[in-house]
Every structure is written in C-alpha cells, then in structure tokens.
Amino acid sequence: MIELKQLYIERTIDLPEDLKITIKDRTVTVEGPKGTLSKNFEPTDVEIKKKGKKVDVIAFYINKKRKAATLAVVGHINNMIQGVLQGYTYKSKIIFSHFPITVEPDNKQRVVTIKNLYGGRKHIIVPIVGSETTVKIDKDDVIIEGIDKEAVGQTTANMQEACRLRGKRKKDPETFMDGVWLWDKI
C-alpha cells in the first residue's frame, strides 16, 4: 500500500475589527485595546501572510514536525489576538494548615515574595515573567493578570514550583499541602 504524503497545510485566522496586525519576515506584531504583543516565528519553516482581515499560515512538504510547528504558530497567533483583546487572568489560592503564609507582590521590582512557607524563616522570591504581567492579592487569592498567556502561565508555574514539596515533606503530600496553587483560569 502506498502512503500519500500531504504536500502543504494552510490555516486561516480571521481577525476582529478593532485589531491591527503587522507581519514582517516571520515576526508578528498584534496591537489591540489592551496593548501590543510581538513574537518572532523565525525558527519555524512557515509562511505567514496577511490578506485583508485574515492571516494565512502555510507550510509545504509536510511531515509530522512541520505540521505540528504550523499548528503551534496558529495557536500562538490566536493566543496573542485573545490576549490583546481580553487579556488573561489566572487565580491561585494561598493554602496553609498551620503556619500562615504571606505573599507579597512587588510589581515595580518584578518579584513575588512568599514568606513563612512551612514555618520557614527563609523568604522565597519568585520572578514575575513579562513586562505586562501584574500580580495582586485579594484575601487568600493571588491574581495574575496580563496580555501574554505564556508570561502569565509561567509566573503562576514559578510560584507553584517554589512551593513544591521537597526533602522530608515530599513523602507525605496529604499532610503538607501548604503553598500557592492555581485554581482558576479566565
């Protein structure tokens, strides 16, 4: 049996009215009401073309890797469009059983400080990723907002990783559940 290969793949992205998109070489810049995002897709072997209110992403001589890269570029552009139109909000919950945890964001220095985790004296400093990402505290919730989905998600992941169980506490995660854990994405 002969296996037929796919010659090319093409995906079209429809653009909303209140959006400006610029494509130069493989760098896509999206401007919307919430801000501006730019991303370079140079490592991928895809063509990105703008036609009126549509963007076409095309790749030729398809194999598994090239198809995956093409669909990833389409996903990134869609995330950029949604980010500049609506933004992203991730909510994390501050959870502790005995020692009260204090979370203090400093958006000017671009860090979040976690104090008193498991009663420890050492402060944990977590970087805020991206220039547009902001962190706020609302009672026992940590709210991470921004227009770049990758930056908001990486900031949330950095906080969770900083609170991950290590050492003797790693053996009993049901007893030691303290930390800052993601519970909602908007």
N, C-alpha and C positions, 0 to 999 in steps of 0.2 A: 504494500500500500504506500502510495506517495503522499508525503506530508506537504501540504501547501503552506508557504510562508506568506505572512502579511507584508505587503510592500510598504504601506505607510499607515500612520494613525493620525487622525485630526480631531481635535476637540474645540468647540466654540464656547466662549464665555460671553454672555450678554451683560452689558454694562448699564447700570442705573443712570438716570438723568443727571443727578447732582454729583457727578463724579468726573474727575479729569485723570486720564491715564496717559503716560508718556513711555514710549519704548525706544531705547537707544542701545544698539548692539544686543546684548541679552540682559540689559538692565531695565527692570520695570519699576516705574515710579507711579504711585497711586495717590491722588490728592482728593480728600473729601472733607465733610464738615468737621470731623474730629481731629484731623491732622494729615500728615504726609508720611507714607511708608515707601521705602525703596529697597529692592532686592536684586542682587546680581545672580543670574542663572547661567553664568559663563561655563561652569564645568559640564553642564548637560549639553547634549548634541540635539537641540530642538530649535525650531524656528518659531519666533513669536511675532505675529503681525497684527496690526490694528486696522480694522475695516469699519469705519463709521462708529457705531455703538456696539461693536463686537470685537473680541480679541480671539484670534485663531492660534492654536498651539499645534504645530505639525512636526512629526519626526518620520524619517524614511528608513527603509531597510530594518524592519522591526525584529528584535529578539526580545527575550524576557526583560533584560536590563533596560533597554531603550524604551520599552513600553511602560515599565514602572517609573522611569525617570520622567517621561512625558506626563503621566497621570499625576506625579508628585508636583510638577510645575503647575499644572492646572489647579491642584488643591492649594498650593501656596498662593496663587493669584486670587483664588476665591476667598481665602482667609484674609488677605490684605484688603480686599474690597469690603468684606464684612467688618473688618477692624476699623477702617476709616469712616464707615457709615454708622455703626452701632457701638463698636468697642467691645472689649471682653472684660468680664468680671468673674474672678474666682474667689470663693469664700472658704476659709479654713477655720476650724474650730479649735480653740485652746482647751485642751483636756488635761486634767490632773486629778489625782486621787488623794494625795496628802499634802505635798508641798505646792503652794500656789505659784504658777508660772507667770512671769511678767514678760510681755512682748512690747518692745518699744521701737517703732519705725522712725528712721531719720531720712526723710526724702531728699534733704539737701546733700548729705554725705553718701546717699545711696546705699544704706545698710539697714538691716533689721537686727536688733539685739534681743536675744532670748535669755532671760535671767531665771535662776533658781530651778532649772530643769533637774528633777530627781533630788532636789535639795542641794545641788552642787553650787560651789562658790564661783566657778568659772563661767563667765558670760560667753554665750555662743553668738558670733557675729556672722550674719548671712548677707551676702551682697544682693542688691536689687538689680536685676538684669534689665537693660534697655533704658533709654533716656526718657521715654514717655510713661513708664510704669510707675504707679504710685501705690503706697501701702497705707491703709488706715485701720484703726482699731475701733470696733463697736461692741462694747461689753466684752463678751468672750468670743467674738468673731474677728478674724483678720481678713480684711477685704483688699484684694489685689486687683487693681484696675489698670487698663492700658489699651492701646490700639494694636499692638503687636502680640499675636497669640503665642508665638514662641517665647517672647520675653516674659509674659505673664505666667505661662506654664512653667518656665524654667525657674522663676523666682519662687513659685509655690513648691516645686520639686526640691529646690535647695533648702527650704525651710523644713520640709518633711525629712529629708536626708540628714539634716543636722540633729533632728530629734530621734533618729533611728536607734534602736536598742543595740548596745554594744557591751562587751565584757560579760560580767556575771548576770546582767539583766536580760541578755539575749535569750537565755534558756527558758524564760517564763514570760512571754509577751502578754498573757492574760492578766497577770498581776501588775506588770509595769507597762501601762498603756499611755503614760504621760507624753505630751507633745503637741504639735500644731499640725492638724490633719485636715486635708481637703475634704469638703462635703458637698459643695455645690459649684457648678459652672453655669454662667449665664452668657 
